[in-house]
Amino acid sequence: MSPHSLKARASADLVEGARSPIGSLRLGLLRPWPSKPEARALIARYGQVSFAVRLEQQLRLRICPFEEVIRWVPRSGRVLDLGCGYGALAQLLAAESNEREVVGIEQMASRVAVATRAANGLGNVHFVQG
């Protein structure tokens, strides 16, 4: 196969892959989900934290397939987020369904404090150090 044919095939695979859920994950930083209202609402929750924490959350929304994870989590019941960090996934899950009870466990007390402040107003998510 010629180099030109390989390049054409790779382009076709990328376009075809973009139509499937797995293909959309391949696009990484080009994924449109971070511009959706739920992602913007999450970032707004981190308005009172340091620039570094806000930047980390914005990058995580771009590189972590949260929207795919959310699709697979039942809309009701208990959810445990081990190693929740600043609580982005736990907050997204709680905001998406009031029928979920979400608990985030994080080892670092400073991250638990930030997650707890950011989740203010979400009654179905709690963070603990552990």
C-alpha positions as CSV (number, residue, x, y, z in Angstrom):
1,M,0.0,0.0,0.0
2,S,1.4,3.4,-1.0
3,P,2.0,6.1,1.6
4,H,-0.7,8.2,0.0
5,S,-3.2,5.3,0.4
6,L,-2.2,4.9,4.0
7,K,-2.8,8.6,4.7
8,A,-6.2,8.4,2.9
9,R,-7.2,5.3,4.9
10,A,-6.1,6.9,8.2
11,S,-8.2,10.0,7.4
12,A,-11.2,7.8,6.6
13,D,-10.8,5.9,9.8
14,L,-10.7,9.1,11.8
15,V,-13.8,10.4,10.2
16,E,-15.6,7.1,10.6
17,G,-14.4,6.7,14.1
18,A,-15.7,10.1,15.0
19,R,-19.3,8.8,14.5
20,S,-19.0,6.1,17.2
21,P,-18.7,6.7,20.9
22,I,-15.3,5.1,21.0
23,G,-14.2,7.2,18.0
24,S,-15.3,10.4,19.7
25,L,-12.9,9.5,22.6
26,R,-10.1,9.3,20.1
27,L,-10.6,13.0,19.2
28,G,-9.4,14.0,22.7
29,L,-9.0,17.7,23.0
30,L,-11.3,18.2,20.0
31,R,-14.4,16.7,21.8
32,P,-17.3,19.1,21.9
33,W,-18.6,18.0,25.3
34,P,-16.7,20.6,27.4
35,S,-18.8,23.3,25.8
36,K,-22.1,21.7,26.8
37,P,-24.1,23.4,29.6
38,E,-23.4,20.7,32.2
39,A,-19.7,21.1,31.7
40,R,-19.8,24.9,31.9
41,A,-22.0,24.6,35.0
42,L,-19.3,22.4,36.6
43,I,-16.5,24.8,35.8
44,A,-18.6,27.7,37.3
45,R,-18.7,25.8,40.6
46,Y,-14.9,26.2,40.8
47,G,-15.0,29.9,40.5
48,Q,-13.6,30.6,44.0
49,V,-10.6,28.3,43.8
50,S,-7.1,28.9,42.5
51,F,-6.3,29.3,38.8
52,A,-4.4,26.0,38.9
53,V,-7.4,24.0,40.2
54,R,-9.7,25.6,37.6
55,L,-7.3,24.9,34.8
56,E,-7.0,21.2,36.0
57,Q,-10.7,20.8,35.9
58,Q,-11.0,22.4,32.5
59,L,-8.3,20.0,31.2
60,R,-9.9,17.0,32.8
61,L,-13.2,17.8,31.1
62,R,-11.3,17.8,27.8
63,I,-9.3,14.6,28.3
64,C,-11.6,12.4,30.5
65,P,-14.7,10.9,28.9
66,F,-17.0,11.9,31.7
67,E,-20.0,12.1,29.3
68,E,-19.4,8.4,28.4
69,V,-19.1,7.4,32.1
70,I,-22.3,9.2,33.0
71,R,-24.2,7.4,30.3
72,W,-23.3,4.0,31.9
73,V,-24.1,4.9,35.5
74,P,-27.6,4.1,36.6
75,R,-29.8,7.2,37.2
76,S,-30.7,6.1,40.7
77,G,-29.0,4.5,43.6
78,R,-25.7,4.9,45.4
79,V,-22.4,5.8,43.6
80,L,-19.0,5.7,45.2
81,D,-16.2,7.7,43.5
82,L,-12.9,6.5,45.0
83,G,-10.0,8.9,44.5
84,C,-12.4,11.6,43.5
85,G,-9.8,14.4,43.6
86,Y,-11.6,17.8,43.4
87,G,-14.9,16.0,42.8
88,A,-15.7,16.7,39.2
89,L,-17.2,13.3,38.2
90,A,-19.1,13.0,41.5
91,Q,-20.6,16.5,41.0
92,L,-21.5,15.7,37.4
93,L,-23.3,12.5,38.4
94,A,-25.1,14.2,41.2
95,A,-26.3,17.1,39.1
96,E,-27.4,14.8,36.3
97,S,-29.9,12.9,38.5
98,N,-31.4,13.8,41.9
99,E,-32.1,10.1,42.4
100,R,-28.4,9.3,42.9
101,E,-26.6,9.5,46.2
102,V,-22.9,10.2,45.3
103,V,-20.1,9.9,47.8
104,G,-16.6,10.9,46.8
105,I,-13.6,9.6,48.8
106,E,-10.3,11.4,48.5
107,Q,-7.1,11.0,50.5
108,M,-6.0,14.6,50.4
109,A,-7.9,16.9,52.8
110,S,-7.3,20.0,50.6
111,R,-9.0,18.4,47.7
112,V,-11.9,17.2,49.8
113,A,-12.3,20.8,51.0
114,V,-12.4,22.2,47.5
115,A,-14.8,19.5,46.3
116,T,-17.1,20.2,49.2
117,R,-17.1,24.0,48.5
118,A,-17.7,23.4,44.8
119,A,-20.6,21.1,45.5
120,N,-22.4,23.6,47.6
121,G,-26.1,23.4,46.7
122,L,-26.0,19.8,45.5
123,G,-27.7,17.9,48.2
124,N,-27.0,14.4,46.8
125,V,-23.2,14.5,46.8
126,H,-20.8,14.3,49.8
127,F,-17.1,14.2,50.1
128,V,-15.0,12.5,52.8
129,Q,-11.3,12.1,53.4
130,G,-10.2,8.5,53.5
